[in-house]
Amino acid sequence: MLLPTERNAELQRPPLSRLASAEDVKGWIPSIEKEISYLLKQIEGTGSRKHNDAKIEEFQERIDHLQREHKRFVAKVRSLDPSYRDVVPWQPRGYKRKRHREGQSTEPAKEASGPQIKRLYSPLLAEEEKVSVLKHDTD
C-alpha cells in the first residue's frame, strides 16, 4: 500500500529504461532522496502522529525499495557519464589513503646529521639573555 504522495511520485517518475541521457536520470535522483528522507522522518515519529508496527514495517519496505531504485539510477548515470562521482550515502566504504600531491615524496623524510634547530627572535627572551649574560660577566 502506497501513501498518496508516494503514488504521485511513483506515477510521475518514469521507468529507468525510458531515460536515455545522464541529465534526465540525474534529475530524478533528488526526488528519490526526498522521498526516502520523508519516510525516515515518518518512521522516527517526527511527523504529526505515531504509527503502528505494521505501518512502520510498510515504510521500511518502501525505503528499501527506494534505496534499490536510487542505486539503479546512480548506476545508470555512471554508465552514461563516467565522470559522475555521486556516492550512495548508506553504502559502506572502506578507508582510503590520502593522495599525495605531485612533487611530494611518499617516503618518510630522512634526518640530516643531527637535529637542525632554527632560533626565532623573541624580544622577551632576548632581554632575559642580556640579563643572564650580565650576571655571568659580573661574577
N, C-alpha and C positions, 0 to 999 in steps of 0.2 A: 504494500500500500504506500503510495507516494503522497506527500503533502501537496497542497495546491501550488505552492511556489516551486516545488520540485517538478511537478508535472509541467508547469510552464517552461522551466529551464530545459527539461527533457525534450519537450516538443520544439523548442526554439533551437536547441543545439543540434546541428546537422551531424549525420554519421561521419565518422573519420574517413571513410572511403570517398566521400564526396569532396573533401577538402584537398585541393591539389597543390597549393602553394604554402610555403612556410609561414608567410604573413597571415594567411587565413587560419591556420592551425594555432598560431601564437595568439590570435585574437580571442580564442575560446578558452585558453588556459586560465586567465583570471576569473572567469565565471565559475569554473570548476573549483578553484581555490576558495572563492567566496562562499560557494555552497557548502564546501567542507567545513569552513570556519563557522558558518551558521549552524550546522548540525552539531558541531562540537560544543558550541555555546548552549544549545538545547540540552545536550547530554549533561553538561556541567550544572545545569539548573540556573543559568544566568537569564533565562527567558522569564516571562511573566508568571509561569507556573511550573510546578514539578511534574515529571512524567512517571508513569508506572514502568515496571520492568520490561513488559512486552514492547512498549513504545521505545524505550532506550535500546533494546535489542534491535528493533527495526531501524533506528537511527544508526546504530553501529554497522548493520549490514549495508545501509546506504552509503555510509562513509567508506567502507571497504570497497564498494563498487566504484565510488568516485575516485578513490586513490588509484585503483587499477586503470580507470579511464584517464586520469591525469598522467600516469606513467606512459600509457599508449600515445597520448597526444605529444608528450615531450619526446618520446622515441621517434615519432613521425617527424617532428620538427628537426630533430638531429639528423634524420636520414635525408631530409630535404635541404637543410642548411647545416653543414658540419661545423661551422664556426659558432653555432648556438651552444652556450655553456650554462644553461639553467640547470640547477640540481634539484632533485626532489627532496624537500626538507625532511621527510620521515625516513629516507633511505640511509641505512648505516654506511659510513665511510671510514676507511682506515686513516691512520696518521700518515702524513707525507712529510718528507724532509723539506726544509726550506731550500728554495732555489738560490744558487749563488749567482751574483752579478758577474758580468764579463769583467775580466781583469782581477777578480778576487781569486785567491788561491783556495783550493779545497783542503790543502794540507795545513796542519797547525803551524803557527808561527814559530820559527826557531829563535832561541835566545842567543844574543851575541855573547861575547866573552865577558860575562859579568853583567849585573844589572846596570842599566843606564838611567840615572835619575837626573831630571832637569829641575833646577831650582826655580821657583817662582818668586818674584819680588813681592814682599808684603811689608808695608810701612811699619806695622806693629812689630813684626819680627826683626826688622832692621834696627829699630830703636832698642829692642832687647839685646841684640848682638853688640851694639855700640856700648851699652851699659856693661855687659859682661866682659868686653874687651878692655874697657877702662878699669874694671875691678881687677882683672888679671895683671894689667900693667902696673898698678899701684902696689900690688902685693910683693 
